[in-house]
């Protein structure tokens, strides 16, 4: 109870958007397993596990920081074989918000932060995953993107979560005026003109989405808000993540900003200050099971 009161007092002095997203009671207080060096990762914003190098994660920082990706271990240490961050040459960190992997093992850097919904230069950069010892790389390609249904500037077209599944790249919006998120799918692959993000689905997620990631087996998608971890099952037939099994876990990790799968059975979360937390999927509450979907009468 004492810890709850201390946290409550701290929340009273924090930003209003954090208060709005934070149901105080019932949260799982996560214990950190490590911390990134803030000299390398000043403001953690994106995280993804390498599928090429065992035990390796890539991290990045938010807007205003250097255009770099940082190789770390699950406890936040600089990964063996690297001397420091890897610079992404020829691009600017306008508002980098998430990291993903495509089906070919390329890193996807999402420069899609859009707090006021006014940006006309949203981009995703594709980078071959650097080998140990490499200190700089250039994107193999950069795609400009835009929300196909956006008619005016609104903060509900902010986007901090990008993931790839089934050969398709998806985007989740971060809403500043309600607690929903909208799912969009990238349509097009042009490097000469902007590519549309097409609306797929909406979900009442109960907060502001800050990151997402796909499990290595391509079956699940983890979605993070400031106070909730969700795991959805991807439906290849409908192309959405919201109509099959769902798990969730209310969490407190200060300002939770990034999530990455650690194998198929757990995720690693990072907060803005670089602390890292590991959550096994077995610890999460099943909101809707596969059995309830295939046998609706048994879920009543």
DRENSESE-617232 format. One line per field, with one value per residue (C-alpha): x, y, z; residue number from 1. Coordinates in steps of 0.001 Angstrom, whole numbers, padded with zeros to 6 digits. Layout:
// DRENSESE-617232
x: (X / ...)
y: (Y / ...)
z: (Z / ...)
k: (NUM / ...)
//
This chain:
// DRENSESE-617232
x: (000000 / 002852 / 004366 / 000977 / 000661 / 004149 / 003395 / 000078 / 001837 / 004324 / 001562 / -000140 / 002906 / 003375 / 002016 / -001792 / -001574 / 000199 / -002486 / -005209 / -003575 / -002837 / -005460 / -003602 / -004917 / -004405 / -001108 / 001725 / 004850 / 007605 / 011128 / 013956 / 016372 / 018857 / 019374 / 020767 / 023609 / 021879 / 024995 / 024243 / 020440 / 019407 / 015676 / 014651 / 011863 / 012238 / 013431 / 013586 / 015324 / 017760 / 016870 / 020452 / 022497 / 021477 / 020756 / 021035 / 018505 / 018595 / 017484 / 017018 / 016278 / 013508 / 013478 / 016391 / 018917 / 021570 / 020478 / 021832 / 020807 / 022409 / 023211 / 022456 / 021832 / 018579 / 020075 / 021026 / 024751 / 026540 / 026452 / 029744 / 031435 / 030362 / 032249 / 029192 / 026182 / 025836 / 025238 / 022579 / 024158 / 022301 / 019146 / 017897 / 016207 / 013183 / 011044 / 012140 / 009628 / 009927 / 012018 / 010819 / 012160 / 010870 / 010680 / 014164 / 015784 / 016128 / 015639 / 012787 / 013257 / 009966 / 010334 / 006608 / 006241 / 003529 / 002331 / 000262 / -000725 / 000834 / 003821 / 003976 / 007266 / 006577 / 009155 / 010357 / 014005 / 015150 / 018618 / 020528 / 021227 / 024800 / 027469 / 029637 / 032267 / 030332 / 030044 / 027867 / 025449 / 023209 / 019550 / 018954 / 015787 / 013481 / 009716 / 007636 / 004197 / 000934 / -002375 / -004787 / -007855 / -006338 / -008211 / -006893 / -004209 / -005130 / -002965 / -004803 / -002533 / 000516 / 002241 / 004807 / 004173 / 005199 / 005458 / 005724 / 003792 / 002882 / 004995 / 002977 / 003971 / 001415 / 001121 / -000833 / -001926 / -001379 / -004420 / -004223 / -007976 / -009358 / -008149 / -008500 / -005921 / -006364 / -004526 / -003161 / -001404 / 001265 / 000110 / 002864 / 006624 / 007601 / 010781 / 009714 / 006340 / 004559 / 002870 / -000587 / -001299 / -004714 / -007134 / -007770 / -009394 / -009991 / -009601 / -010412 / -006993 / -007487 / -004449 / -001783 / 000083 / 003867 / 005288 / 004551 / 006401 / 005771 / 006772 / 009476 / 006930 / 004698 / 001705 / 001446 / 001768 / 002663 / 001300 / 002406 / 000730 / 002030 / 000172 / -000850 / 000853 / -001350 / -000644 / -002917 / -003052 / -002683 / -005454 / -004096 / -007604 / -008954 / -005628 / -006228 / -004902 / -008058 / -010440 / -008640 / -007109 / -006105 / -003958 / -003247 / -001347 / -001721 / 001819 / 003745 / 007179 / 007231 / 007002 / 006900 / 008075 / 009264 / 008457 / 010220 / 009630 / 012320 / 011653 / 007996 / 007116 / 008187 / 008658 / 011156 / 009904 / 011954 / 010944 / 012113 / 014925 / 016351 / 015303 / 014461 / 011795 / 010999 / 007433 / 006636 / 003415 / 002308 / 001981 / -000628 / -004401 / -006251 / -009035 / -010239 / -009022 / -008815 / -011356 / -013886 / -013448 / -013848 / -016576 / -018454 / -020995 / -018191 / -016984 / -020308)
y: (000000 / 002333 / 001834 / 002533 / 005820 / 006893 / 006129 / 007961 / 011063 / 010933 / 010619 / 013733 / 015723 / 014060 / 014976 / 014907 / 012397 / 009938 / 010402 / 009782 / 006546 / 005261 / 003287 / 003184 / 000040 / -003478 / -002764 / -005300 / -003533 / -004893 / -005446 / -004415 / -007047 / -004451 / -000937 / 000524 / 003025 / 006391 / 007765 / 005401 / 005323 / 008703 / 008227 / 004647 / 004422 / 001252 / -002308 / -005509 / -008872 / -009984 / -013213 / -013531 / -013115 / -015011 / -012871 / -009588 / -006747 / -003503 / -000284 / 003309 / 006713 / 009202 / 012497 / 014883 / 012140 / 010820 / 008565 / 005413 / 001901 / 000273 / -003454 / -004602 / -007742 / -008364 / -006804 / -003613 / -004188 / -003425 / -006644 / -008543 / -007839 / -004207 / -001131 / 001114 / 002429 / 001932 / 005171 / 005169 / 007334 / 009789 / 010059 / 012252 / 011197 / 013430 / 011363 / 007727 / 005717 / 001981 / -000838 / -003926 / -006789 / -007745 / -011295 / -011006 / -010039 / -006345 / -003799 / -001333 / 002063 / 003896 / 007673 / 008078 / 010108 / 012675 / 014225 / 016969 / 015017 / 017650 / 015827 / 015331 / 013439 / 010147 / 007524 / 004004 / 003098 / -000429 / -001408 / -004646 / -005892 / -004809 / -007427 / -007318 / -004595 / -002456 / 001180 / 002652 / 001537 / 003142 / 002281 / -000044 / 001943 / 004499 / 004635 / 007749 / 006907 / 008678 / 007759 / 007311 / 008428 / 011471 / 014617 / 017101 / 017539 / 015664 / 014118 / 010822 / 010138 / 009926 / 006571 / 004866 / 001198 / -000641 / -004383 / -006856 / -010096 / -012362 / -010227 / -007095 / -004006 / -002661 / 000585 / 001337 / 004859 / 006523 / 008588 / 011716 / 012384 / 008886 / 005410 / 003679 / 002601 / 002083 / -000567 / 000338 / -001715 / -000396 / -000457 / 000024 / -000161 / 002937 / 004864 / 007675 / 008643 / 008392 / 005080 / 004919 / 003353 / 001716 / 001413 / -002136 / -002143 / -000293 / -001487 / 000115 / -000488 / 001628 / 003866 / 005325 / 002805 / 003219 / 000122 / -003245 / -006363 / -009703 / -013058 / -014953 / -017599 / -014867 / -015923 / -013169 / -009395 / -007658 / -004131 / -001795 / 001181 / 003125 / 000830 / -002281 / -005074 / -006773 / -009849 / -010429 / -013359 / -012435 / -013619 / -014114 / -014535 / -011186 / -009348 / -008001 / -008762 / -007913 / -010792 / -013820 / -014694 / -011852 / -011647 / -008629 / -007576 / -004229 / -003025 / -000282 / 000303 / 004103 / 005405 / 002156 / 002946 / -000176 / -003882 / -006784 / -010517 / -012615 / -015888 / -016858 / -017130 / -013815 / -010126 / -007520 / -004020 / -000861 / 002420 / 005820 / 005840 / 002599 / 000148 / -003303 / -005743 / -009302 / -010645 / -014318 / -014680 / -017276 / -014440 / -012666 / -012951 / -014604 / -012215 / -014264 / -017756 / -019670 / -022101 / -019305 / -018278 / -021764 / -022746 / -019502 / -021242 / -022406 / -018866 / -017568)
z: (000000 / 000857 / -002602 / -004189 / -002285 / -003332 / -006970 / -006740 / -005375 / -008236 / -010805 / -009515 / -010637 / -013997 / -017430 / -017892 / -020762 / -018455 / -015794 / -018376 / -019492 / -016017 / -014068 / -010752 / -009141 / -010442 / -012179 / -012148 / -010891 / -013111 / -011791 / -014144 / -015424 / -016626 / -017949 / -021135 / -021036 / -021473 / -023135 / -026016 / -025693 / -024221 / -024794 / -025553 / -028109 / -030210 / -029621 / -031665 / -031246 / -033916 / -035671 / -036931 / -033743 / -030617 / -027560 / -029479 / -029469 / -031446 / -029760 / -030877 / -029373 / -029997 / -031923 / -031666 / -030976 / -033341 / -036222 / -034614 / -033705 / -030693 / -030312 / -026759 / -024754 / -022863 / -019722 / -021558 / -022010 / -025263 / -027270 / -027694 / -031016 / -031292 / -030100 / -029836 / -031751 / -035500 / -037409 / -040132 / -042805 / -044994 / -042858 / -040023 / -036805 / -037238 / -034865 / -034801 / -032808 / -033432 / -034868 / -036710 / -038828 / -042234 / -043541 / -045052 / -041769 / -042624 / -039883 / -040380 / -038719 / -038310 / -038573 / -037998 / -034797 / -035473 / -032209 / -033841 / -036931 / -039188 / -040651 / -044405 / -044359 / -042571 / -043568 / -042959 / -043583 / -044444 / -043257 / -043670 / -040171 / -039387 / -038785 / -035648 / -035855 / -038332 / -037186 / -039950 / -042665 / -045266 / -045768 / -048689 / -049370 / -047798 / -048305 / -047744 / -046349 / -045544 / -043936 / -046816 / -044862 / -043130 / -044191 / -041625 / -038981 / -035816 / -033067 / -033536 / -036522 / -034299 / -034852 / -032609 / -033437 / -036607 / -037216 / -040083 / -040347 / -043248 / -045592 / -044806 / -042809 / -040345 / -038385 / -035183 / -034329 / -030967 / -030043 / -027914 / -027603 / -026965 / -025995 / -029329 / -031871 / -035600 / -037599 / -041036 / -043705 / -046065 / -049696 / -052247 / -052418 / -054354 / -053568 / -055925 / -054465 / -051132 / -050365 / -048737 / -045354 / -045737 / -042823 / -041604 / -038162 / -034867 / -031285 / -027944 / -026415 / -023299 / -023685 / -025940 / -028104 / -027878 / -029619 / -031230 / -032325 / -034029 / -032535 / -034476 / -035531 / -036969 / -034897 / -032291 / -032115 / -028862 / -028446 / -025660 / -024037 / -021056 / -018663 / -020563 / -022441 / -025025 / -027143 / -030130 / -032522 / -036178 / -038496 / -042007 / -043442 / -042264 / -042110 / -038618 / -035134 / -033226 / -034011 / -032589 / -029214 / -026892 / -023760 / -021597 / -018489 / -016693 / -015980 / -014269 / -015802 / -015591 / -019161 / -021147 / -024667 / -026490 / -026689 / -028407 / -028398 / -026717 / -028496 / -028906 / -025225 / -023650 / -024375 / -023245 / -022444 / -022181 / -020614 / -021794 / -019236 / -020643 / -017936 / -019304 / -018104 / -019177 / -019194 / -019966 / -021944 / -019389 / -016838 / -018938 / -018568 / -021455 / -022437 / -025387 / -026185 / -029452 / -028006 / -027513 / -031140 / -032596 / -030082 / -029221 / -026929 / -024615 / -024081 / -022749)
k: (1 / 2 / 3 / 4 / 5 / 6 / 7 / 8 / 9 / 10 / 11 / 12 / 13 / 14 / 15 / 16 / 17 / 18 / 19 / 20 / 21 / 22 / 23 / 24 / 25 / 26 / 27 / 28 / 29 / 30 / 31 / 32 / 33 / 34 / 35 / 36 / 37 / 38 / 39 / 40 / 41 / 42 / 43 / 44 / 45 / 46 / 47 / 48 / 49 / 50 / 51 / 52 / 53 / 54 / 55 / 56 / 57 / 58 / 59 / 60 / 61 / 62 / 63 / 64 / 65 / 66 / 67 / 68 / 69 / 70 / 71 / 72 / 73 / 74 / 75 / 76 / 77 / 78 / 79 / 80 / 81 / 82 / 83 / 84 / 85 / 86 / 87 / 88 / 89 / 90 / 91 / 92 / 93 / 94 / 95 / 96 / 97 / 98 / 99 / 100 / 101 / 102 / 103 / 104 / 105 / 106 / 107 / 108 / 109 / 110 / 111 / 112 / 113 / 114 / 115 / 116 / 117 / 118 / 119 / 120 / 121 / 122 / 123 / 124 / 125 / 126 / 127 / 128 / 129 / 130 / 131 / 132 / 133 / 134 / 135 / 136 / 137 / 138 / 139 / 140 / 141 / 142 / 143 / 144 / 145 / 146 / 147 / 148 / 149 / 150 / 151 / 152 / 153 / 154 / 155 / 156 / 157 / 158 / 159 / 160 / 161 / 162 / 163 / 164 / 165 / 166 / 167 / 168 / 169 / 170 / 171 / 172 / 173 / 174 / 175 / 176 / 177 / 178 / 179 / 180 / 181 / 182 / 183 / 184 / 185 / 186 / 187 / 188 / 189 / 190 / 191 / 192 / 193 / 194 / 195 / 196 / 197 / 198 / 199 / 200 / 201 / 202 / 203 / 204 / 205 / 206 / 207 / 208 / 209 / 210 / 211 / 212 / 213 / 214 / 215 / 216 / 217 / 218 / 219 / 220 / 221 / 222 / 223 / 224 / 225 / 226 / 227 / 228 / 229 / 230 / 231 / 232 / 233 / 234 / 235 / 236 / 237 / 238 / 239 / 240 / 241 / 242 / 243 / 244 / 245 / 246 / 247 / 248 / 249 / 250 / 251 / 252 / 253 / 254 / 255 / 256 / 257 / 258 / 259 / 260 / 261 / 262 / 263 / 264 / 265 / 266 / 267 / 268 / 269 / 270 / 271 / 272 / 273 / 274 / 275 / 276 / 277 / 278 / 279 / 280 / 281 / 282 / 283 / 284 / 285 / 286 / 287 / 288 / 289 / 290 / 291 / 292 / 293 / 294 / 295 / 296 / 297 / 298 / 299 / 300)
//
